[in-house]
Amino acid sequence: MGTLWILYRQRLRRDRWQLVIWVLAIGLLALLSVSTIAKTYGDEASRAEVLRLATATPAILMLRGLARGPGEGAFTFFALFAFLALLAAFMSTFLAVRHTRAEEESGRAELISATPAGRWAPLLATIVHGLLANVLIAAAITGGLVAGGLPAAGSLVAGAAAGAVGIAFLGVGLLSAEFMSTSRGANGTASAVVMTAYILRGFGDSTGRVGADGMTMTAAWPSWLSPIGWGQQTFAFTGDRWWPLLLPLALGAGCVAAVVLLMTQRDVGASVLAGRASRPDARRSLRGPISLAMRLQQGAVIGWCIGGLATGLLAGALGAAIQQSVSDNPSITNALRAMIQAQGTSMTQLLISALFSFGGVLAAACALQAVIRLRQEESAGTAAWVLAQPLGRARWFAGFLIVGTSAVVLVMGFAALGAWASLVASGDTSRAVGDVWQTAAGQVPAALIYLALPGLVFVVWPRGTAPLGWGLLTVGVMVGIYGGMIGLDQSVRDLSPFTHAPVPGSSGADWSGGFWMLGISAVLVAVSLAAVRRREIGSA
């Protein structure tokens, strides 16, 4: 027990800032959501109108959740739970990979396994750490909902459901670390599983059976393939069912059992899917800092581009579908415009712009990973070897920034290509078909903020690169994208770069916010390039 306690404390100390950011951000989102929903949809009649709109418009259910009635608690659960569960899932997968595959990749796991701790105590410490982190997430959500004035029983069910989903994906992250030879590969695989679960939940919700009152839905079978969908089946504030939580807990336990079995069959540092053998000599094309940065990032960039293409295909398909579904119902059109908070553009373009915001998040995450890779190279000591060559710090740093910028453009380019192709295939000849390229370009300045600002953090506070970078992106998504859905004040939403992304309209797009963000990014990059020349590069 003494060894386990020491290893757990090491994980807690290492993750103290990341964990605080995740827990506080998720709990604060729950609290703000209750207050803003109460202010925006204060009476049951307005909530009933929104629910009838949602059940009549499947695309909204892709972004929201499962409608279960107009009560304040039920409406909050409908509007918020899927996103809270998504955040808990990402937190859990990142935590699992950080303390397993990343440790093996760096060689630290082999050193620890040579001590009395062996191979099993670190795994058990990671599981305990992940379980307690999700308990904190559940407590933060419960506390936020109760503080907002919702019933304690339903709030406890909602918090427990999000925590149970996080535990399921803790197991998924541990299992991904067994299969992939690198932490980037494990994180990418686990993230793909998380997004697949979110999409399955959305598809199941949007294709479910609508109740006679038009305000409740029964999810279709795809939702039952998703741990997030299992969490929704608790029916917090309406049914308060606990038994669906057995499903994500069983998935997490099953993944852990598979991890134990696989660990008995492999060596420390090995993986089920062996990494590709490298060349004995590097190609001439890898002699420059940009080509080296691209080689290190190419797998992640390809993965994010595939995600952008899928987002574009979904945006185009849903945009065409929503245009058809609301063309004969002006009341639904007006309500949708009020919810999306935009004027002067077609319904197809409105929905495409909303969904392209998620493409912007993918591009921002891809850019952020380029900066985090800088920190990983420095921590592993490989940066010092590279800089021992005739290569300045600024050129090395700039190479990763150039790759990050190119990745942002590529991700949004693939998103635009997917949306354009699906709109053309559906026979849509509206202006939105041509505007998808401008819509995608409008997300680029916002995504570049998440390259430039973490780049400056890397220069002035290297240890804060990953936690602060992911924290800023999480807050930006919650405030800028989901803030409108839960009725946050515009002055608060303006703090997010995603709020200022240009959206094409009948009179063109207002690029004033986009130009400001490009200018801010340029200034941050210039300051970073000047400052990186004056700091030491090490593994601290």
N, C-alpha and C positions, 0 to 999 in steps of 0.2 A: 504493500500500500504506500510505503514511503516513496518508492520510485515512481509510482503512478501519480502521486500528488506533486512531485517535483516536475514531471513532464507536463502535467496539466497546468501548473503555474507558469511554466515556460510558454505554453501556447496562449494562455490568457494574457501574459505580459506582451507577447509579440503582437497579439490582435487587439490590444486594449483600445486603441483609437478607432480602428475599423469597426469593432463591435459597438462602441459607443455611438458612432455615427449612424450605423444601421438601425440600432434600437431606437435612438431618439428620433431619427427621421421617420421611421415607420409609425411610432407612437404619435408623433406630432401630426402626421398626415391623417391618422384616424381621428384625432381630436378636431383638427381644422375641418375635416370633411363633415362631421356631425353639425358643427356650428354653421358652416356655409350652406349645407343642405337645408337646415332649419330656416335660414334666412331667405334662401332663394325659392325653396318649395315648402313654405311654412304651413300650408293647409293641405288637407288630404285630396281636395279636388285637383290641385295643380299636380300633385304627384301621380294621381290616377291618369291625368291627361298624358303625362310623360310616359307612363307605363304602357298605355294603349298605343302610343306612337311607337314605342320600342318593340312591342310584340307584332306590330304591323310592318316593321322595318327591320328585317333580319340583320342588316349591316350594323345597326346600333348594338345588337346583342353580341356581336363579335368583340366589341370594345368594352362592353359593360359586364353583364352577368345574367343570372337566371331570375326573372321577375317572379316575385312571390307575394305581391299585394302592395297597397299604398301606405301601409303603416310606416312611421318614421324610421324605425329600426330596420324593417324589411327593405325599405327603399335604400337606406344607407348600405346595407349588405349587398344589394343588387348593384349599386353604383361603384362599390369600392373593393369588395373582397377579392376579385380576380387579380387586381393589381397588387394588393397586399401579399397575396399568396405568391405571385410572381417574384416580388422582391425577396421574400423569405427563401424561395427556391434558389435564386441566384446567390444570395448570401451563403447558403449551406453548401452549394457546389464549390464555390470559390474557397471556402474554409476547408473542405475536405481535401481538395487537390493541393492546397498550400502546405498542408501538414503531412502529406503522404508522397505523391509523385514528385513534387518540387523538392522535398527533402532527399529523396533518392537520387534525383537528378543532380543535386549539388554535392552529393557524397556524404552529407551529414547523417543520413539514416544508417549508413554502413558503420560509421563511427559509434553511433548509439547502440546498434545491435551487438557490437563487440563488448559492451558493458553488461553488468547484471540485468539491465533493462530488457535485453534481448530484442526480438522482433515484435512481440505481442503487446508489450506495455505501451509503446508509442501509438499503436493502432487503437488500443483501448482508451488512451488519453485523448486522442482525436475524437473518438466517438462520444466520450463524456463531454468534451468541449463543445461539440456540435449540438448535443442534446440540450445542454444548459443554455447555449446561445438561442436555441429555438424556444425554450421556456421563457427566456427574457423577451423575445419577440412577442410571444403569446400574451405575456403580462403587459407589455407596452400597449398592444392593441386593445386589450381588455380595459386597461386604465384609461386610454384615450377615449374609448366609446362611453365608458361610465362617466368620465369627467364631462363629456358632452351632453349628458342627460339621458342616455339610453338605458334601458333595463339591464341590471347586472347579469341576470341569467343568460339573456341572449348575447350580451357582450362577451361573457366567458366562453360561450360556444364558438363565437366568431373568432376570438383570439386563439382558442385551442385548435380550431380548424386550420388557421394559417400556420400555427406551430407544427401541426401534424404534417402538413404539406412540406414544410421545410425539412422535417425529419426524413420524409420519403426521399427528397432530393439530396439529403446528406448521404444516404446510401447510394444513390445514383452517382454522386461525385466520387465516393470511395471506389465504386466499381469501375468507373471510367479511368481512374488512376491505375487500376490493375491492367487495363487493356492497352493504354497508350504509353509510349516510351518517353514522352516529354510532358511537362506541365501545361504547355500551350495546347498540345493535342488533347490532353485530358479536359482542360477547361473548355475547349471548343466543342468536344463531344458532349460533355455534360450540358453546356449551354444550348446546344441543338436539341437535346432531349427536353429541356425546360421549355423552349419555344414551341416544340412539337406538342407538348402537353397543353400549352396555352391555346394553340390553334385548334387542337381537338376539342378542348372545352368550348371555345367560341363557336366552332362548327356545330357541335352538339346542341348548344343553347339556341343558335339561330335556326336550326331545323327541327326544333322540338314542337310539341303540341300545345297550342294556345288554349287556355281555359275559356269557359263560356263568358266570364266577365271581362275578358280581354286584358286582364291585369296579372295573370299568373301563367306560368308555363311549366310543362314537364319536359325535361331534357331528353334529347334523342340519344341513341346508343353511343355515338362517338364521345360524348361527355363522360361516359362511364369508363373510357380508356385513359382518362387523365386524372392524376392525383388532385389537380386543381378542381376538376369536376366533382371528385369525391368530397372535397371540402365544402363545395356548394350544397351538396345533398344534406348537410346538417340542418338546412332551413333555419338558420339563426333568426331569432325574434319572431318566428312564426311556428316552427315545429320543435326547435331546440333538440334535434336528434343527435345522440352521441355515437350510435353504432357505425355510421359511415367513416368515423375516424379510425376504425380498426383497419380499413383498407390501406391508407397511406402508411400507417405504422407497420403493417405486415409487409408492405413493399420495402420499407427501410430495413426491416429485420431480414428479409430475404436477400437483399443486396449485401448486407453485412455477412451473412452466412456464405454467400458466394465468394466474397472477398477473402474470408478465412480459408476456404477451400483452395482458392487460387494461390494464396500466399504459401501454402504448404507445398506447392508444385513448382515454385519459381525461386530464383536467387534474388538477393537484394540488388536493386538497380535494373533487373530485367523486367520485361513486360510480356503480356500474352501476345500482343502484336509487336513483333520486333521492329526496331527502327531500321530504315534503309541504310545499307553500308555506304560510307562516304568514299570519295575518290582519294587516292593516296596523295595527289597534288591538286591544288586549287586551280580552277580555270583562270585564264588571263582576265576574263571579264569581272572577276571578283577582286581586282586589285584596287578599285576605287571605293571610297566610303559609301557612296550611294548604292553601288551594286552589292556591297556587303550587307548594308541595311536591308535592301530588298530581299536578299537571300535569306536573311534571318526572319523576315516578316512574311514571306510569300505564302506560306500555308494559311496564316491568319487572314491575310488580305483576300485570298481566294474564298475562304469561308464566309467572310463578311460580304463579299460581292454576290455569292450565291444567296445569302440572306436578303440582300438588296433586290435581286432579281425576283425572288419569291414575294417580297413585299410589293413590288411593282405589279406583278401579275395579279395579286390579290386586290390591290387598289383599283386596277383597271376593270377587273371582273365585277367587283362590288359597285364601282361607280356606274357602270352600264346598267347593272341590276337595279340600283336605287333610282336611277333616272326613269326607268320603266315603271317602277312601283309607285312613284309619287306623281307621275305626270297627270293623273286624273284626280288628284286629291290635294287641292290648294291648302287645306288646313294643315296637312302633314308637312307640306313644303315650308309653310311659314314657321311651324314649330321647329323643324330641322334647322332653318336659318337662325332662329333664336338660340338654339343649343350650340351650334358651331360658331356663332357670333361673327358672322361675315356677311357682307352685302355686295350686290352688284356682280355676282358671278353665278354660273349655272350650278344645279345640284350635283351634277357629275363632278365638276371641278371642286366644289366644296368638300365632297367626300374624299376625292383623290388627295386634296391638300391635307386633310386631316390624317389620312393614312400615310402620306409621304412624311409626316412628322416622325413616324416610327422608323422610316428609312433614314431620316436625319439622325435619329438616335443610334442606329447601326453604324452610320458613317462616323459619328462622334466617338463611339466606342472603339472603332478601328483606329482612329487617330490617337486616342488615348493609349491604346496598346503599344503604339510605336514609341511613345515616351516612356511607358513602363518598361519596354524592352531595353531602353537606355539604362534604366536603373538596374535591371537584371544583369546586364553586361558588366556594369560597374561592380555590383555586389559579388558576382562570380569571379572577378579578377581578370576577365578576358579583355575588358576595356583598357586596362593598363598595358597588356601585351600589344594591343593594336596601336595604342598611342606611343609605344616605344619605337615605332616605325616613324619615318618622316611624314607625319600626319598631325596637324594641329588639332587642338580640342574643338575649335569652332567648326572646322570642316567635318570632323567626326559627328558633332552634334547636329550640324546642318544636314548631313546626309539622312539622318532619321527623320528630321522635320520635312524634308523634301519627299521622302517615301510616305510619310503620314498625309501630307497634302495630296499627293497623287492618289493615295488610297481613298480619301474622301471623295474625290472626283469620280473615281472608278465605281465606288459603291452607289453613288447617286446616279451615275450614268446607267448602270445596270437596272436600277429601280425605274428610271425613266423608260428604258427599253422594254422592260416587262409590262409597264402600264400602257405604253403605246401599242405594243403587240396585242394585248388582250382587248383594248378598245377597238382596234382595227378589226380583230377577229370577230367581235360582237356586232360589227356593222355600224358602230357609232361614228357619225360624221360631224359631230359638234366641234366647237372651237377647243373643247377640252383635250381633244386628241393632239393638237399641236402644242397646247399649253403645258403638257406634262413635262416637256424638257425645261421650260422656264420654272415650273414648280419644283423640279428636282434641283435646278441651279439655286433656287431660293434657300434651300436647306444647307448649301455649302458654307456660307459665312457663319451660321450657327455652329456647325460641326467643327470649323476651324478654331473657334474659341476654345474648344476642348482639346486642341493640340497645342495652342500657344500658351494658355494659362498653366496647364500641367508642366509644359516645358520650362516655364519660369520657376515653378515649384521645384522641379528637378535640380535646377541650378542653385537655388538659394536654400532649399530644405530637402535634400535627397530622400530622406526616410519618409517624408510625407507624400512622395509622388503617387504611389498607388492608392493609399487610403483617401487622401484629399481629392485626387482625380476622380475616383469612382463616387466619392461623396458628392462632389459638385455636379457630376452627371446625373446622379439619382435625384438630387434636389431640383435640377433643371427640368428633368422629365416630369416630376410630380407637380411642380409649380406651373411650368409652361404648357404641358400637354394635357395633364389631368386637371389642372386648376380650373379650366373653363367648364369641365364636366361637373365639378363639385361646387362651382359658384364662387371661387376665390375672387377677391377684389382685384381689379385690373392693375392697381399699383403694385400688388404683390406679384402678379403674373408677369409684369414687365421686368422683373429681376431675372427671368430666364431668357437665354438667347433664342430659344425656340419660338418665343412669343413674337419676335421681331423678324422672323423669316418671311420674305416677300411672297404674297399670294396673288396670282394673276386674277384680274377682274375685267369687267367690261371696258374700263378705261386704262387697262394695263396694270402692271404691278408697281407698288411703291417700294423702291429699292433704298430709301433713305436709311432704314434700319440695317439693311444688308451692308451698305457702304460703311456705316459706322462700325459694324462688327469686323469688317475686313480691315479697317483702319486700326482698331484696337488690337486685332491679332498681329498686324504688322509691327506695331509699337512693342508689344510684348515679346515678339520674336527678336527684334533688334536689341532690346534690353538683355534678353537671355544670351544672345550671341556675344555681346560685349562682356557680360558677367562670367560666362563659362571659361573665358581665357584666364580668369584670375582665381579660380578655385582648384583645389587639389582633386585629382581623380583617384579614388581608392575603393576599398571594399567595405567601408564603414557605413 
